[in-house]
Amino acid sequence: MPFDLASIVFYLIAFVLVGASLAVVLMRNIVHAALSLALVFGAAAGVYVLLNAEFIAIVQILIYAGAVTVLVLFSIMLTQGAATRAGSPFSGQWWLAGLICVVLCAGVIYAAASSQLALTTASGSVNLAAASAQDGGSPVKIGQLLYSPFNYSYVLPFEIASVLLLVAIVGAIVIAREE
């Protein structure tokens, strides 16, 4: 199987993405974990560039790698949790977290395998790079895919992501209020 440049770059980015993700979860110093999170966001933007979704890559860099990482670092510094190294990074409920991860992974694999938009043919997939100026361009196509009530819409996954962010904010508040 010959490798082209795009495959080699993808595997390099994937290696960095997985390594930085593990660093976010396993590092004991929370500031270093937050900086690893910025690296995760940057590597994800690299994957979007390889998928010819430049708009999403730019949004990933601006919003996540820029704003969210700065917000996380400010939150860490303001709660003065950066100087503490005591405590275990693993919770007593690791088995419950592992079970939830396995169930979510199985759900994602099932959804990807049974989806009508699965990548079976080149014409059957949504190709944002092929959106012509006649169609309104890539950002317009993204907007139509997100909010269109007439064809397959990504409103539900978009709302699930917003609920996930809300849960993360509530979790950060609970962790910050622990004394």
Helices and strands as residue ranges (DSSP letters): H 5-26, H 30-50, H 54-59, I 60-68, H 69-78, H 94-114, G 128-130, G 133-135, H 138-147, H 155-177
